[in-house]
Amino acid sequence: MPPDDTSGRRERKKNAVRTALRSSAVRLVGEKGLDAVTIEDITEAADVSLRTFFNYFASKEEALTAPDPERLARLRLELLSRPAQEPALVALREVLVADATELGERRDEWLRQLSVCKRDPRLLVALAGSWTVLERELAAALADRLGSADDDLQAQVAAAVAVGALRVAVRRWRNESSVPLAEVVRAGFDALDDVRHLSRPPARARSSLPAGSRAAGRSRVAARSIAPAPTRTDSRPER
């Protein structure tokens, strides 16, 4: 068997074990609650050993929330393979939209996982940490793409903005089941084009005053700008 086939088979087996462990954890915690489920319960349900569990996860919380290493590695490679002249946020958008297409195909599974995590504050904290891991990995890939240091500010900001748009898209997708996740993610990134306008006063605020008031205001500003400076007078008595 060629080496590539052997490697691919090994990765598929690892993915299958990780999926079985996560699915078992989600099902059991969903039924009994986090405190009532042990790691032994999860391994028994997934038909693997304790040693195997700890090859994949450090805790039951991680089994429920940690991002898949294979997914992170794939996102990194896809980001690095985007055209060199493509802006960072455009590259991130295309990579994450493609990723959302795959995630959307497992909608029920993913939403079940999110629903279980929402019931326990500890899992919500762990889930927030998984978003941080994704952001950090994307920032590192962007820094490599830019040929800059790992702590490159532009890469970190771009990754943070992209993950923020993705999180908002996922929240909306949970409530808009008829719309594919990939479309919601793309719409989230499209909304970023308008965010830069938020630094200016809204047009409605500028146009809410009556025309006469706006004209009077402009007249007062103009008058102040051309009025001569007041003459200083000395009130001290002559000696």
C-alpha positions, 0 to 999 in steps of 0.5 A, a space after each residue: 500500500 502506498 505511504 499516502 494511502 496508509 497515512 490517509 487511512 490512519 487519519 480517517 481512523 483517528 477522526 472516527 475515534 475522535 468523532 465517536 468520543 465526542 458524540 458519546 460525550 454529547 449524548 451522555 452529558 445531554 441526557 445526564 448533565 456534566 457532573 453525572 458523566 465520567 470519562 469512563 462512561 464516555 469511553 465505555 459508550 465509545 468502546 475505547 480504552 481510557 488510554 485512548 481517550 487521553 490520546 485525544 482529550 485531556 478532560 470531558 469538557 475538552 471532549 465536548 468543546 475542543 476544536 478538531 486538530 485536523 480541521 485547524 490544520 486544514 484551515 491553515 493550509 487552505 489559508 496559505 494556499 490562497 492567492 498571494 495578492 488576495 486581501 487578508 479578510 477576503 482570504 479568511 472569508 473564502 476559507 471560512 465559507 468553505 469550512 462552513 459548507 462542510 460544517 453545515 452538512 453536520 448541522 444536527 450534530 453540531 447544534 446538539 453539541 452547542 445546545 449541550 454546552 449552553 446548559 453548563 457555564 463551565 462548558 460555555 467557558 470551555 467553548 469560548 476557549 475553543 474560539 480563541 484557539 481558532 483565532 490564534 491558529 488563523 492569526 499564525 497562518 496569516 502571519 506566515 502568509 504575510 511573512 511576518 512575526 507570529 505576533 503581527 498586529 495586522 494578522 491578529 486583528 484580521 483573525 479576531 475580526 474574522 472569528 467575530 463575524 463567524 461567531 455572529 453568523 453561527 448564532 444567527 444560523 441557529 435561529 435561521 435553520 432554513 438558510 445554509 450556514 455558508 450563506 450566513 457566514 458570507 453575509 457576516 463577512 459582507 457586513 464588515 464592509 459597512 462596519 468601517 462607516 460606523 466611525 461617522 455619524 449616521 446619515 439619519 442623525 445628520 438629516 433629522 434636524 429641520 432644514 431651518 435648524 441645520 441652516 441656522 447652525 451652519 450660519 452660527 458656525 460661519 459667523 463664529 469663524 469670521 467674527 473678529 476676535 474681541 478687543 482686550 481692554 485694560 480695566 486698571 485705573 490710570 496712574 
